Amino acid sequence: MTYQMTYSKKKSRGVLVLIGAVVMAVTLSSAHAVPITSDLSISGTAAFDAAYAAGQLAGGATQSGNLNTTQAGANSNSTFSGATAPTSNPLSGAFTQTGDGLGFSGVAHGDSGDQYGIGIDLGFALANASLTNTYKVTFRVDFGHQINAAGDDSYTESEFFIENALLNQIFFTHLVSDTVFGNQINGVTNGDFGGNVVDPGAFAMFDFILNPGSNLAFSGNWTLRSVINSGSADAALTAFVSVDSVTQVNSGPGPDPDPGPGPTPVPEPASWLLFLIGAATSYGSLVRRSAKRSV
């Protein structure tokens, strides 16, 4: 099995613009869907780490968000608040057409004396039941990411990554806003101390090759943490991982995969869209979520 990745960025400003861009991108990419061949089984889960959130949340800090999935073009979500896990946790889905997938959204805010933290884990499993056909499955990640720390001693850090079964990173977005030790964007110091930090990403794409009879898995992880001794901090991230395309890459002795009835219109992701707009206007494992800044 192999994978490839391409990464595209577009400049944007503000949480509203970032999240609006993600909504539009997902809506457009889901405008027409193609059934996935019955040879392939593709599924995923999204899980809120309530234990991590409970260990990080303190003072008057607030945080909320949701887990969301699209299956056969139908959208569902499960909302979390503070350290209370969603009713459906984990939220699982089986993906039968392009545009199907799962993801999450989250926002957080704290002031002097507060701290907050969110942890969310994603898992995906793929299996090829064909004895003759090899498939390339292309996934798409749509995301918007922004944090802000202000005051004399305020820090917030947010990292989301996707890795294969060998723990090799396929995709990541990592932001630090720190009024004392300085800011970083995807591991690069930008010379600023606190303030608005944005990864102006729009989407990323990566491929997996499934040989006949093979299976594979990959995972994703979001870790958010903030400690505010003096000042304030905000964070917002939305990410959605979907099946972009499935292609048979060998001629093989067996029959071509059933192309299905052709492109099928898919409804807009209404429930997820409403949450993202609301969030914009309102502003792994525990080991992976260890603090990276001494306080």
NUBABA-966827 format. One line per 3 residues: number of its first residue (from 1); their letters; for each residue x negated, y, z negated of N, C-alpha, C, O. Coordinates in steps of 0.001 Angstrom, whole numbers. Layout:
NUM = a = X/Y/Z/X/Y/Z/X/Y/Z/X/Y/Z | ...
***
This chain:
1 = mty = -842/-1188/0/0/0/0/-880/1242/0/-1920/1268/-658 | -474/2256/725/-1232/3501/791/-293/4666/638/926/4516/732 | -864/5833/402/-40/7033/354/-826/8208/891/-2057/8220/853
4 = qmt = -106/9194/1391/-697/10425/1872/121/11571/1327/1262/11391/904 | -472/12752/1341/253/13897/804/-22/15125/1647/-1151/15348/2083 | 1000/15913/1874/847/17245/2433/1510/18220/1489/2508/17888/850
7 = ysk = 963/19429/1393/1388/20373/368/1592/21722/1021/687/22239/1677 | 2778/22303/848/3098/23588/1456/3489/24577/378/4250/24241/-529 | 2973/25801/468/3307/26849/-483/3857/28070/244/3455/28397/1360
10 = kks = 4792/28731/-434/5355/29969/77/5396/30977/-1063/5787/30635/-2179 | 4998/32212/-793/4984/33221/-1835/6397/33653/-2188/7262/33775/-1320 | 6618/33887/-3495/7907/34381/-3967/7703/35060/-5287/6640/34928/-5894
13 = rgv = 8700/35789/-5751/8604/36534/-6993/9826/36275/-7843/10955/36302/-7354 | 9589/36020/-9136/10659/35942/-10111/11317/34589/-10189/11338/33825/-9225 | 11866/34305/-11383/12541/33038/-11599/13723/32884/-10659/13937/31806/-10105
16 = lvl = 14491/33947/-10475/15672/33866/-9624/15287/33514/-8203/15939/32683/-7572 | 14217/34145/-7681/13773/33863/-6321/13261/32435/-6209/13590/31722/-5261 | 12449/32019/-7189/11889/30668/-7164/12980/29618/-7191/13000/28717/-6353
19 = iga = 13896/29728/-8156/14941/28729/-8286/15893/28804/-7106/16354/27773/-6617 | 16192/30006/-6645/17033/30139/-5469/16408/29472/-4260/17109/28864/-3452 | 15069/29584/-4128/14375/28944/-3008/14473/27435/-3104/14641/26761/-2088
22 = vvm = 14372/26894/-4309/14492/25447/-4485/15888/24989/-4124/16049/23984/-3432 | 16903/25711/-4583/18289/25355/-4266/18493/25348/-2761/19065/24402/-2218 | 18034/26388/-2084/18220/26471/-638/17477/25351/71/18004/24746/1004
25 = avt = 16237/25068/-374/15453/24018/266/16119/22669/133/16191/21918/1106 | 16610/22343/-1055/17265/21060/-1268/18571/20996/-490/18905/19958/80 | 19305/22093/-463/20561/22123/278/20330/21891/1760/21041/21114/2397
28 = lss = 19315/22581/2310/19035/22435/3731/18524/21038/4058/18917/20445/5062 | 17631/20509/3187/17084/19177/3445/18140/18098/3310/17990/17007/3862 | 19228/18397/2569/20306/17428/2376/21474/17661/3324/22507/17000/3214
31 = aha = 21314/18596/4253/22428/18941/5118/22856/17761/5974/24044/17592/6249 | 21891/16933/6401/22204/15733/7156/21404/14586/6576/20201/14714/6349 | 22059/13473/6339/21406/12322/5731/21531/11118/6646/22503/10969/7386
34 = vpi = 20503/10250/6574/20468/9027/7361/20431/7844/6405/19639/7862/5463 | 21248/6820/6603/21209/5661/5717/19829/5013/5698/19164/4925/6730 | 19405/4564/4529/18144/3849/4379/18374/2379/4720/19366/1789/4291
37 = tsd = 17470/1793/5482/17605/399/5871/17842/-497/4662/17305/-261/3579 | 18654/-1526/4868/18967/-2443/3774/17759/-3274/3351/17796/-3928/2308 | 16679/-3257/4154/15445/-3948/3761/14849/-3343/2497/14184/-4036/1727
40 = lsi = 15086/-2049/2283/14422/-1325/1207/15347/-1102/18/16530/-802/174 | 14783/-1255/-1162/15447/-885/-2413/14638/240/-3043/13450/72/-3319 | 15275/1388/-3274/14607/2547/-3852/15468/3062/-4995/16655/3327/-4804
43 = sgt = 14895/3205/-6162/15650/3671/-7327/14742/4519/-8215/13522/4540/-8050 | 15372/5216/-9160/14591/6063/-10063/15324/6363/-11347/16539/6184/-11439 | 14581/6819/-12341/15146/7228/-13624/14490/8527/-14078/13327/8791/-13774
46 = aaf = 15250/9328/-14807/14748/10546/-15445/15105/10471/-16924/16257/10210/-17270 | 14125/10698/-17800/14342/10534/-19237/13829/11749/-20003/12715/12220/-19773 | 14657/12247/-20913/14294/13345/-21804/13637/12768/-23059/14185/11862/-23687
49 = daa = 12462/13293/-23422/11710/12804/-24579/12143/13586/-25817/11572/14628/-26136 | 13154/13072/-26506/13718/13770/-27660/12729/13829/-28819/12705/14820/-29550 | 11917/12798/-29002/10951/12783/-30098/9909/13891/-29918/9547/14572/-30877
52 = yaa = 9437/14062/-28696/8475/15133/-28439/9107/16498/-28693/8504/17349/-29347 | 10318/16713/-28179/10999/17995/-28363/11202/18307/-29837/11000/19443/-30268 | 11602/17302/-30614/11829/17521/-32047/10543/17888/-32767/10567/18665/-33721
55 = gql = 9419/17337/-32321/8146/17645/-32953/7597/19005/-32595/6744/19534/-33307 | 8075/19591/-31488/7553/20876/-31026/8456/22057/-31374/7959/23159/-31608 | 9767/21848/-31411/10710/22952/-31559/10721/23458/-32997/10913/22681/-33932
58 = agg = 10514/24767/-33173/10486/25355/-34514/10889/26820/-34446/10786/27467/-33404 | 11357/27332/-35598/11780/28728/-35663/13080/28924/-34910/13952/28056/-34915 | 13201/30064/-34269/14429/30370/-33541/14332/30120/-32049/15162/30617/-31288
61 = atq = 13337/29363/-31612/13163/29104/-30185/14357/28358/-29611/14992/27568/-30310 | 14660/28600/-28365/15757/27931/-27669/15230/27274/-26394/14314/27788/-25752 | 15809/26155/-26043/15464/25482/-24792/16642/24629/-24349/17377/24084/-25173
64 = sgn = 16809/24524/-23055/17928/23763/-22508/17612/23388/-21071/16657/23886/-20474 | 18430/22503/-20531/18233/22094/-19149/19073/20878/-18838/20030/20574/-19550 | 18712/20174/-17758/19446/18968/-17420/18600/18003/-16614/17592/18375/-16013
67 = lnt = 19033/16764/-16617/18553/15739/-15710/19584/15632/-14596/20780/15740/-14865 | 19161/15425/-13359/20130/15364/-12275/19716/14344/-11232/18528/14090/-11035 | 20691/13768/-10573/20434/12772/-9534/21445/12922/-8414/22571/13373/-8626
70 = tqa = 21024/12533/-7212/21899/12475/-6051/21862/11057/-5516/20794/10540/-5189 | 23034/10421/-5425/23158/9057/-4931/24227/9014/-3858/25376/9387/-4094 | 23839/8555/-2673/24762/8516/-1533/25397/9886/-1305/26562/9987/-920
73 = gan = 24609/10939/-1550/25083/12291/-1352/25904/12869/-2477/26272/14043/-2424 | 26210/12071/-3509/27007/12543/-4645/26081/12935/-5786/25130/12217/-6094 | 26360/14085/-6418/25491/14637/-7441/26054/14425/-8843/27264/14512/-9053
76 = sns = 25177/14150/-9789/25567/14059/-11193/24432/14594/-12042/23273/14578/-11628 | 24771/15071/-13236/23741/15600/-14118/24119/15338/-15568/25268/15033/-15885 | 23124/15463/-16437/23308/15263/-17868/22492/16326/-18587/21286/16439/-18369
79 = tfs = 23144/17106/-19443/22558/18316/-20011/21940/18057/-21379/22481/17300/-22184 | 20780/18705/-21636/20171/18671/-22964/20066/20088/-23515/20053/21062/-22763 | 19990/20186/-24852/19832/21471/-25523/18987/21268/-26772/19222/20337/-27542
82 = gat = 18011/22133/-26968/17115/21984/-28109/16385/20667/-28038/15767/20349/-27022 | 16450/19883/-29127/15831/18558/-29152/16862/17447/-29006/16533/16275/-29190 | 18103/17796/-28677/19174/16808/-28529/19174/16250/-27115/19302/16992/-26141
85 = apt = 19032/14945/-27015/18958/14299/-25709/20297/14364/-24987/21337/14462/-25638 | 20296/14311/-23663/21546/14265/-22909/22343/13004/-23240/21795/12016/-23728 | 23630/13058/-22969/24471/11879/-23189/23991/10698/-22362/23936/9574/-22861
88 = snp = 23643/10941/-21105/23076/9902/-20239/21562/10070/-20248/21027/10928/-19547 | 20883/9268/-21025/19429/9374/-21153/18847/7978/-21379/19037/7400/-22449 | 18138/7425/-20382/17779/8078/-19120/18941/8129/-18135/19930/7407/-18264
91 = lsg = 18788/8997/-17160/19730/9089/-16053/19116/8346/-14872/18008/8665/-14442 | 19833/7361/-14350/19275/6490/-13314/20047/6624/-12012/21206/7040/-11997 | 19378/6261/-10910/20033/6324/-9622/19434/5340/-8641/18243/5038/-8707
94 = aft = 20262/4835/-7724/19830/3999/-6606/20034/4813/-5334/21120/5354/-5121 | 19024/4910/-4493/19024/5834/-3369/19244/5079/-2067/18464/4197/-1707 | 20312/5433/-1369/20729/4693/-186/20671/5503/1099/20903/4963/2181
97 = qtg = 20365/6790/994/20244/7611/2196/19227/8708/1952/18933/9056/809 | 18693/9249/3035/17741/10342/2890/18435/11526/2221/19621/11775/2436 | 17670/12246/1407/18232/13326/603/18582/12894/-797/18711/13735/-1686
100 = dgl = 18742/11585/-1021/18980/11079/-2373/17696/11209/-3203/16591/11139/-2667 | 17858/11398/-4507/16698/11512/-5373/17113/11928/-6763/18292/11891/-7112 | 16127/12328/-7557/16421/12783/-8907/15403/13828/-9341/14345/13987/-8733
103 = gfs = 15755/14538/-10415/14875/15584/-10917/15410/16163/-12206/16159/15510/-12933 | 15020/17394/-12483/15383/18034/-13748/15228/19536/-13610/14619/20036/-12664 | 15799/20246/-14584/15602/21689/-14730/15475/21995/-16213/16070/21305/-17041
106 = gva = 14714/23012/-16552/14588/23402/-17948/14162/24843/-18090/13390/25356/-17279 | 14671/25504/-19134/14268/26859/-19481/14040/26914/-20987/14655/26157/-21739 | 13159/27808/-21427/12868/27938/-22859/12478/29371/-23176/11957/30091/-22324
109 = hgd = 12743/29782/-24435/12375/31120/-24903/12052/31068/-26390/12692/30347/-27155 | 11042/31851/-26789/10708/31965/-28201/10111/33317/-28510/9585/33994/-27626 | 10196/33712/-29788/9624/34967/-30266/8617/34683/-31381/8293/33529/-31657
112 = sgd = 8131/35743/-32014/7093/35600/-33038/7492/34566/-34091/8601/34599/-34624 | 6569/33652/-34377/6815/32605/-35353/7496/31370/-34798/7674/30394/-35528 | 7882/31379/-33529/8572/30246/-32913/7583/29347/-32171/6442/29726/-31906
115 = qyg = 8052/28164/-31850/7381/27314/-30878/8414/26412/-30220/9455/26115/-30805 | 8116/25977/-28995/9045/25105/-28285/8265/24093/-27446/7066/24245/-27214 | 8977/23057/-26999/8357/22039/-26161/9384/21121/-25538/10336/20710/-26202
118 = igi = 9201/20796/-24270/10079/19884/-23538/9208/18824/-22874/8157/19133/-22312 | 9650/17585/-22944/8995/16495/-22237/10002/15692/-21444/11013/15252/-21992 | 9744/15494/-20165/10628/14709/-19302/9777/13765/-18463/8748/14162/-17916
121 = dlg = 10215/12512/-18367/9502/11495/-17605/10364/10996/-16458/11557/10748/-16636 | 9767/10848/-15287/10427/10292/-14115/9765/8968/-13747/8556/8805/-13914 | 10557/8027/-13247/10019/6766/-12769/10725/6331/-11501/11946/6453/-11397
124 = fal = 9965/5819/-10524/10526/5390/-9244/10022/3989/-8919/8871/3655/-9197 | 10889/3176/-8330/10537/1814/-7934/10995/1574/-6505/12117/1926/-6140 | 10121/972/-5689/10428/674/-4291/10098/-784/-4022/9111/-1310/-4538
127 = ana = 10932/-1442/-3208/10691/-2831/-2828/11125/-3031/-1385/12164/-2527/-960 | 10311/-3776/-633/10602/-4096/759/10933/-5577/853/10051/-6420/688 | 12187/-5902/1116/12634/-7295/1181/12385/-7934/2539/12558/-9144/2687
130 = slt = 11982/-7145/3537/11757/-7703/4867/10506/-8587/4878/9534/-8307/4177 | 10540/-9641/5669/9376/-10523/5824/8543/-10151/7045/7494/-10746/7293 | 9015/-9165/7806/8322/-8820/9053/8058/-7336/9226/7103/-6966/9909
133 = nty = 8864/-6482/8639/8786/-5052/8921/8011/-4288/7855/8173/-4528/6658 | 7167/-3365/8309/6437/-2451/7439/7069/-1066/7543/7377/-599/8640 | 7264/-408/6390/7933/893/6378/7054/1964/5727/6312/1704/4780
136 = kvt = 7169/3164/6268/6602/4348/5617/7752/5127/4994/8690/5530/5683 | 7669/5334/3681/8690/6108/2965/8072/7437/2561/7073/7474/1844 | 8665/8513/3019/8170/9858/2713/9074/10496/1670/10290/10572/1841
139 = frv = 8455/10955/583/9165/11656/-477/8871/13150/-399/7818/13581/71 | 9833/13914/-873/9703/15372/-902/9929/15864/-2329/10844/15406/-3014 | 9087/16803/-2771/9238/17445/-4080/9563/18910/-3844/8739/19649/-3304
142 = dfg = 10750/19335/-4240/11112/20758/-4222/10999/21286/-5645/11516/20668/-6576 | 10329/22421/-5823/10112/22898/-7182/9968/24419/-7227/9590/25058/-6246 | 10284/24976/-8403/10032/26370/-8729/9500/26418/-10144/10034/25740/-11021
145 = hqi = 8449/27209/-10396/7716/27112/-11656/7218/28498/-12085/6537/29182/-11321 | 7566/28906/-13320/7167/30223/-13814/7145/30232/-15332/8032/29666/-15972 | 6127/30877/-15919/6045/31053/-17364/5594/32481/-17662/5104/33186/-16780
148 = naa = 5768/32899/-18929/5408/34261/-19321/5136/34294/-20820/5983/33896/-21619 | 3949/34772/-21200/3619/34976/-22612/3262/36449/-22807/2557/37036/-21986 | 3752/37040/-23894/3518/38457/-24157/3207/38660/-25636/3604/37848/-26472
151 = gdd = 2494/39745/-25962/2191/40066/-27350/737/39841/-27696/-91/39598/-26818 | 425/39924/-28999/-964/39810/-29453/-1482/38381/-29452/-2662/38159/-29182 | -639/37421/-29744/-1093/36026/-29828/55/35103/-29451/792/34609/-30304
154 = syt = 184/34888/-28147/1276/34074/-27616/732/33177/-26515/-117/33584/-25722 | 1236/31952/-26482/711/30962/-25542/1838/30061/-25062/2662/29607/-25856 | 1870/29805/-23763/2780/28804/-23226/2100/28093/-22072/1408/28715/-21267
157 = ese = 2300/26786/-21996/1678/25949/-20964/2709/24968/-20435/3455/24357/-21200 | 2740/24825/-19107/3713/23945/-18465/3022/23184/-17346/2388/23777/-16473 | 3152/21857/-17384/2521/21013/-16365/3487/19925/-15909/4095/19233/-16726
160 = ffi = 3618/19787/-14597/4386/18695/-13996/3510/18022/-12958/2932/18680/-12093 | 3415/16692/-13055/2620/15960/-12073/3317/14671/-11696/4175/14168/-12421 | 2925/14143/-10530/3368/12837/-10055/2124/12006/-9807/1150/12498/-9237
163 = ena = 2149/10744/-10230/993/9871/-10052/1432/8482/-9616/2558/8064/-9884 | 524/7764/-8933/843/6405/-8503/568/5422/-9626/209/5824/-10733 | 734/4134/-9348/592/3111/-10383/-833/3006/-10903/-1056/2475/-11990
166 = lln = -1812/3514/-10130/-3211/3513/-10556/-3569/4787/-11318/-4738/5025/-11621 | -2562/5604/-11627/-2709/6861/-12367/-3482/7915/-11587/-4061/8827/-12177 | -3493/7790/-10261/-4060/8830/-9409/-2986/9869/-9118/-1888/9523/-8682
169 = qif = -3298/11143/-9357/-2301/12182/-9141/-2039/12398/-7664/-2964/12520/-6862 | -767/12443/-7322/-314/12704/-5962/83/14173/-5804/-87/14769/-4741 | 613/14734/-6882/1109/16114/-6869/1003/16678/-8268/1185/15951/-9246
172 = fth = 706/17990/-8382/779/18624/-9691/1003/20123/-9547/628/20735/-8547 | 1620/20690/-10566/1720/22131/-10739/1512/22406/-12216/2205/21833/-13056 | 562/23281/-12546/109/23458/-13934/-158/24944/-14187/-999/25561/-13534
175 = lvs = 577/25499/-15148/464/26918/-15455/143/27132/-16928/642/26412/-17793 | -698/28135/-17206/-999/28567/-18573/-902/30082/-18621/-1519/30780/-17817 | -118/30587/-19576/-89/32022/-19875/-488/32176/-21330/228/31720/-22222
178 = dtv = -1639/32822/-21583/-2232/32871/-22920/-2793/34271/-23151/-3722/34699/-22466 | -2220/34977/-24123/-2655/36358/-24360/-4010/36447/-25051/-4592/37529/-25115 | -4527/35333/-25572/-5817/35329/-26281/-6928/34729/-25424/-7994/35331/-25292
181 = fgn = -6697/33553/-24840/-7752/32837/-24126/-7658/32928/-22611/-8538/32425/-21913 | -6615/33556/-22088/-6526/33765/-20650/-5629/32780/-19930/-5261/31738/-20470 | -5282/33130/-18696/-4307/32387/-17901/-4983/31453/-16905/-6150/31618/-16549
184 = qin = -4199/30462/-16468/-4651/29547/-15425/-3485/29202/-14507/-2334/29108/-14934 | -3821/29015/-13230/-2870/28523/-12244/-3495/27302/-11593/-4484/27411/-10869 | -2917/26150/-11851/-3410/24885/-11306/-4902/24685/-11569/-5664/24298/-10683
187 = gvt = -5292/24961/-12808/-6653/24716/-13247/-7641/25824/-12966/-8813/25706/-13324 | -7199/26897/-12334/-8089/28002/-11974/-7752/29219/-12812/-6607/29669/-12818 | -8743/29761/-13524/-8544/30978/-14315/-8361/32155/-13374/-9111/32320/-12412
190 = ngd = -7343/32979/-13664/-7085/34112/-12766/-7540/35450/-13332/-7338/36484/-12695 | -8163/35453/-14541/-8702/36680/-15107/-7723/37490/-15921/-8105/38490/-16528 | -6456/37076/-15949/-5450/37802/-16713/-5257/37159/-18084/-5642/36012/-18311
193 = fgg = -4654/37920/-18987/-4347/37437/-20329/-2864/37660/-20598/-2428/38782/-20853 | -2097/36571/-20536/-664/36670/-20731/36/37286/-19539/-583/37603/-18523 | 1341/37448/-19684/2151/37988/-18615/2698/36902/-17713/2572/35712/-17999
196 = nvv = 3300/37326/-16630/3978/36408/-15734/2979/35572/-14946/2068/36115/-14321 | 3148/34248/-14973/2297/33334/-14210/3212/32435/-13389/4118/31800/-13928 | 2970/32384/-12078/3873/31682/-11155/3058/30773/-10243/2015/31174/-9725
199 = dpg = 3531/29565/-10052/3055/28737/-8947/4058/28923/-7820/5168/28395/-7886 | 3676/29675/-6775/4656/30019/-5737/4897/28871/-4768/5044/29092/-3566 | 4936/27655/-5282/5142/26502/-4417/6576/26419/-3945/7494/26879/-4624
202 = afa = 6758/25841/-2798/8091/25597/-2270/8382/24105/-2240/9413/23657/-2742 | 7462/23328/-1645/7688/21890/-1611/6371/21181/-1330/5413/21780/-842 | 6345/19899/-1648/5239/19013/-1305/5820/17716/-761/6951/17356/-1089
205 = mfd = 5050/17010/71/5514/15745/623/4394/14719/520/3220/15053/677 | 4767/13452/253/3774/12393/194/4395/11088/673/5608/10899/587 | 3553/10190/1179/4009/8960/1815/3536/7726/1060/2485/7737/419
208 = fil = 4330/6659/1147/3929/5330/719/4178/4367/1870/5178/4485/2579 | 3270/3414/2057/3443/2351/3036/3807/1068/2306/3082/630/1413 | 4935/463/2685/5359/-805/2094/5263/-1902/3134/5994/-1907/4124
211 = npg = 4344/-2838/2896/4205/-3988/3772/5337/-4982/3509/6019/-4881/2489 | 5544/-5936/4410/6614/-6920/4194/6480/-7624/2848/5407/-8113/2495 | 7582/-7670/2102/7612/-8358/821/6932/-7635/-322/6815/-8198/-1411
214 = snl = 6473/-6394/-114/5734/-5685/-1159/6642/-4786/-1989/7775/-4506/-1598 | 6141/-4336/-3133/6846/-3378/-3969/5827/-2474/-4641/4646/-2813/-4716 | 6269/-1347/-5121/5392/-396/-5792/6210/500/-6698/7439/525/-6644
217 = afs = 5489/1238/-7537/6129/2180/-8458/5266/3420/-8576/4049/3359/-8402 | 5902/4555/-8876/5166/5768/-9220/5975/6539/-10251/7152/6253/-10469 | 5343/7513/-10881/5987/8196/-12004/5694/9688/-11971/4785/10151/-11281
220 = gnw = 6493/10429/-12739/6302/11866/-12896/6429/12250/-14358/7031/11524/-15149 | 5859/13393/-14715/5845/13804/-16113/5825/15323/-16202/4983/15981/-15590 | 6769/15878/-16976/6730/17314/-17280/6454/17487/-18767/7130/16893/-19607
223 = tlr = 5459/18305/-19084/5156/18665/-20463/5123/20177/-20582/4344/20846/-19903 | 5972/20712/-21448/6004/22142/-21748/5697/22328/-23228/6235/21609/-24070 | 4823/23304/-23555/4526/23592/-24947/4217/25075/-25096/3545/25667/-24251
226 = svi = 4719/25677/-26189/4451/27076/-26468/4319/27284/-27970/5086/26721/-28750 | 3337/28100/-28377/3178/28534/-29761/3072/30057/-29751/2215/30622/-29070 | 3942/30715/-30506/4015/32178/-30482/3750/32691/-31889/4647/32706/-32732
229 = nsg = 2519/33109/-32138/2188/33686/-33438/2645/35138/-33524/3114/35591/-34568 | 2501/35867/-32408/2937/37259/-32362/3271/37615/-30926/2383/37678/-30076 | 4538/37845/-30655/4942/38179/-29301/6144/37382/-28865/7070/37172/-29648
232 = sad = 6145/36933/-27620/7255/36152/-27077/6741/35298/-25929/5641/35515/-25421 | 7561/34315/-25525/7181/33456/-24410/8432/32892/-23749/9429/32614/-24415 | 8364/32729/-22438/9443/32155/-21649/8867/31142/-20667/7699/31230/-20287
235 = aal = 9685/30187/-20261/9268/29206/-19265/10477/28735/-18482/11583/28665/-19016 | 10265/28411/-17209/11328/27856/-16365/10695/26962/-15309/9744/27357/-14634 | 11225/25766/-15174/10769/24846/-14132/11962/24058/-13629/12786/23592/-14415
238 = taf = 12051/23911/-12317/12996/22994/-11726/12255/22155/-10703/11431/22680/-9955 | 12534/20861/-10657/11865/19959/-9718/12837/18874/-9294/13604/18360/-10108 | 12799/18531/-8020/13666/17481/-7501/12859/16649/-6513/12294/17185/-5560
241 = vsv = 12804/15328/-6743/12047/14395/-5903/13044/13567/-5107/13873/12866/-5688 | 12969/13642/-3787/13974/12984/-2947/13316/12193/-1826/12161/12429/-1472 | 14077/11245/-1274/13628/10490/-109/13822/11367/1119/14950/11707/1475
244 = dsv = 12721/11730/1761/12809/12618/2921/13043/11832/4206/13848/12240/5043 | 12342/10701/4373/12516/9895/5580/11999/8480/5350/11173/8242/4469 | 12492/7560/6145/12029/6173/6153/11766/5800/7608/12637/5967/8461
247 = tqv = 10551/5289/7894/10159/4972/9258/9559/3577/9319/8695/3235/8512 | 10012/2767/10273/9353/1485/10508/8080/1755/11294/8124/2398/12343 | 6940/1269/10796/5656/1630/11400/5002/468/12131/3877/620/12607
250 = nsg = 5653/-685/12244/5117/-1788/13046/6173/-2254/14014/7369/-2098/13768 | 5727/-2833/15126/6707/-3374/16060/7193/-4726/15574/8379/-5040/15681 | 6266/-5542/15030/6622/-6787/14354/7437/-7728/15216/8074/-7304/16180
253 = pgp = 7419/-9011/14870/8224/-9973/15633/9697/-9935/15280/10530/-10474/16009 | 10020/-9300/14166/11406/-9283/13715/12196/-8166/14368/11631/-7354/15101 | 13470/-8116/14115/14333/-7082/14707/14029/-5717/14116/13541/-5604/12992
256 = dpd = 14328/-4680/14895/14196/-3321/14391/15206/-3106/13273/16269/-3727/13263 | 14870/-2210/12316/15831/-1947/11243/17114/-1357/11788/17101/-606/12763 | 18202/-1695/11164/19516/-1189/11557/19530/319/11440/19377/840/10335
259 = pgp = 19710/1053/12547/19690/2517/12470/20911/3102/11794/20929/4294/11486 | 21929/2297/11554/23124/2816/10897/23947/3675/11831/23676/3717/13031 | 24938/4355/11312/25854/5119/12148/25316/6482/12572/26019/7232/13248
262 = gpt = 24088/6816/12189/23537/8102/12559/23669/9112/11442/24184/8792/10370 | 23202/10352/11684/23226/11387/10638/24621/11590/10070/25611/11603/10801 | 24682/11748/8751/25954/11919/8066/25915/13185/7229/24995/13342/6426
265 = pvp = 26873/14101/7380/26876/15302/6532/26937/14928/5061/27628/13985/4675 | 26206/15678/4245/26165/15444/2801/26629/16704/2096/26188/17794/2460 | 27505/16601/1097/27968/17797/385/26809/18522/-284/25798/17908/-624
268 = epa = 26956/19817/-471/25956/20568/-1207/25902/20079/-2654/26913/19657/-3215 | 24679/20142/-3265/24548/19677/-4655/25154/20666/-5629/24440/21439/-6268 | 26484/20641/-5741/27202/21702/-6435/26854/21795/-7914/26558/22883/-8409
271 = swl = 26886/20657/-8637/26671/20725/-10082/25266/21195/-10405/25067/21998/-11316 | 24295/20696/-9660/22906/21114/-9893/22731/22581/-9522/22067/23330/-10238 | 23325/22991/-8403/23226/24372/-7955/23762/25326/-9008/23132/26344/-9296
274 = lfl = 24915/25017/-9588/25490/25894/-10597/24594/25998/-11817/24440/27081/-12381 | 23998/24881/-12234/23112/24949/-13395/21899/25822/-13102/21505/26635/-13939 | 21302/25662/-11921/20100/26426/-11596/20383/27922/-11570/19588/28720/-12066
277 = iga = 21506/28292/-10995/21854/29711/-10965/22060/30235/-12379/21635/31346/-12698 | 22718/29433/-13238/22909/29828/-14625/21597/29969/-15360/21419/30896/-16150 | 20677/29055/-15105/19370/29117/-15767/18598/30345/-15319/17929/30990/-16125
280 = ats = 18688/30671/-14031/17950/31816/-13525/18450/33112/-14127/17665/34011/-14428 | 19700/33202/-14294/20248/34453/-14816/20072/34535/-16320/19998/35655/-16826 | 20002/33511/-17040/19828/33525/-18496/18367/33480/-18886/17987/33534/-20056
283 = ygs = 17682/33391/-17980/16264/33256/-18238/16021/32140/-19219/14873/31866/-19570 | 5353/10401/-18798/4498/10102/-19678/4729/9591/-21018/5359/8575/-21312 | 4160/10394/-21786/4040/9821/-23118/3630/10912/-24046/3196/11972/-23595
286 = lvr = 3753/10687/-25370/3356/11683/-26341/1860/11955/-26283/1424/13057/-26617 | 1095/11008/-25880/-348/11224/-25774/-649/12257/-24717/-1469/13153/-24916 | 27/12122/-23586/-173/13094/-22511/312/14480/-22923/-78/15483/-22326
289 = rsa = 1162/14533/-23943/1738/15806/-24333/1041/16399/-25548/1634/17220/-26249 | -182/16014/-25815/-939/16598/-26929/-1296/18032/-26617/-1435/18396/-25450 | -1449/18861/-27654/-1747/20278/-27460/-3119/20458/-26839/-4053/19724/-27162
292 = krs = -3245/21445/-25935/-4516/21734/-25289/-5137/23020/-25785/-6202/23414/-25310 | -4490/23686/-26737/-5016/24950/-27260/-4931/24891/-28774/-3861/24612/-29316 | -6007/25141/-29455/-5989/25171/-30909/-5323/26449/-31368/-5523/27515/-30785
295 = v = -4513/26330/-32438/-3772/27495/-32930/-4049/27651/-34414/-3529/28570/-35046
***
